[in-house]
Amino acid sequence: MNGAIFERETALVTGAGSGIGKAAALRLAQGGAFVGLLGRTEDELEETLAEIRSAGGDGMVLVSAMRARWLRLSTAFLMHEKVCISW
């Protein structure tokens, strides 16, 4: 992706499957950030990730319907860990 203002940065975007969240995620990725896509609808998040990757960026889908899950997922993401969390 062109423009590297966020190169080597990690960003976590809530609501990244649609609307303003998706637009923010795409822009951060365009700037070189690795983007955590957090939301409740996996299909929409996967679509956003596909758009990011097709443009040369990268990220990770994080699906959550509850705030407590968000805290665990975001902590793992920010530590760049692949984890399996059971509820």
C-alpha positions as CSV (number, residue, x, y, z in Angstrom):
1,M,0.0,0.0,0.0
2,N,1.2,3.5,-0.7
3,G,2.0,6.0,2.0
4,A,3.8,4.8,5.1
5,I,2.8,7.3,7.8
6,F,1.8,4.4,10.0
7,E,4.5,1.9,9.0
8,R,5.5,-0.4,11.9
9,E,2.4,0.7,13.8
10,T,-0.5,-1.5,15.1
11,A,-4.0,-0.2,15.1
12,L,-7.2,-1.7,16.6
13,V,-10.4,-0.5,15.0
14,T,-13.8,-1.2,16.4
15,G,-16.7,-1.5,14.0
16,A,-14.3,-2.2,11.2
17,G,-16.8,-4.2,9.2
18,S,-18.8,-1.2,7.9
19,G,-19.2,2.6,7.8
20,I,-16.7,4.9,9.5
21,G,-14.9,2.0,11.2
22,K,-14.3,0.3,7.9
23,A,-13.1,3.5,6.3
24,A,-10.7,4.1,9.2
25,A,-9.3,0.6,9.0
26,L,-8.7,0.9,5.3
27,R,-7.0,4.3,5.7
28,L,-4.8,3.0,8.5
29,A,-3.8,0.0,6.4
30,Q,-3.1,2.3,3.4
31,G,-0.7,4.2,5.7
32,G,1.2,1.0,6.5
33,A,-0.4,-0.1,9.8
34,F,-1.1,-3.7,10.8
35,V,-4.9,-3.4,11.6
36,G,-6.9,-5.4,14.1
37,L,-10.5,-5.5,12.7
38,L,-12.9,-5.8,15.7
39,G,-16.6,-6.2,15.3
40,R,-19.5,-8.5,15.7
41,T,-20.1,-9.6,12.0
42,E,-17.3,-11.9,10.9
43,D,-18.3,-11.8,7.2
44,E,-18.1,-8.0,7.1
45,L,-14.7,-8.1,8.9
46,E,-13.3,-10.7,6.5
47,E,-14.4,-8.6,3.6
48,T,-12.6,-5.6,5.0
49,L,-9.5,-7.7,5.6
50,A,-9.7,-8.9,2.0
51,E,-9.8,-5.4,0.7
52,I,-6.8,-4.5,2.9
53,R,-4.8,-7.5,1.7
54,S,-5.7,-6.9,-2.0
55,A,-4.2,-3.5,-1.6
56,G,-1.0,-4.8,-0.1
57,G,-1.7,-4.3,3.6
58,D,-2.3,-6.8,6.4
59,G,-4.4,-7.2,9.5
60,M,-6.3,-9.6,11.7
61,V,-10.0,-10.3,12.2
62,L,-11.3,-10.2,15.8
63,V,-14.9,-11.1,16.3
64,S,-16.6,-10.2,19.6
65,A,-20.1,-9.6,20.8
66,M,-19.3,-8.8,24.4
67,R,-17.1,-6.1,26.0
68,A,-15.3,-8.5,28.2
69,R,-14.3,-10.5,25.2
70,W,-13.1,-7.3,23.5
71,L,-10.7,-6.7,26.4
72,R,-9.2,-10.1,26.1
73,L,-9.0,-10.1,22.3
74,S,-7.5,-6.6,22.1
75,T,-4.9,-7.4,24.7
76,A,-3.9,-10.5,22.8
77,F,-3.9,-8.5,19.5
78,L,-1.8,-5.7,20.9
79,M,0.8,-8.3,22.1
80,H,0.7,-9.8,18.5
81,E,-0.3,-13.2,19.9
82,K,-2.5,-15.7,18.2
83,V,-4.7,-17.0,20.9
84,C,-7.7,-19.3,21.3
85,I,-10.1,-17.9,24.0
86,S,-13.0,-20.0,25.3
87,W,-16.1,-18.6,26.8
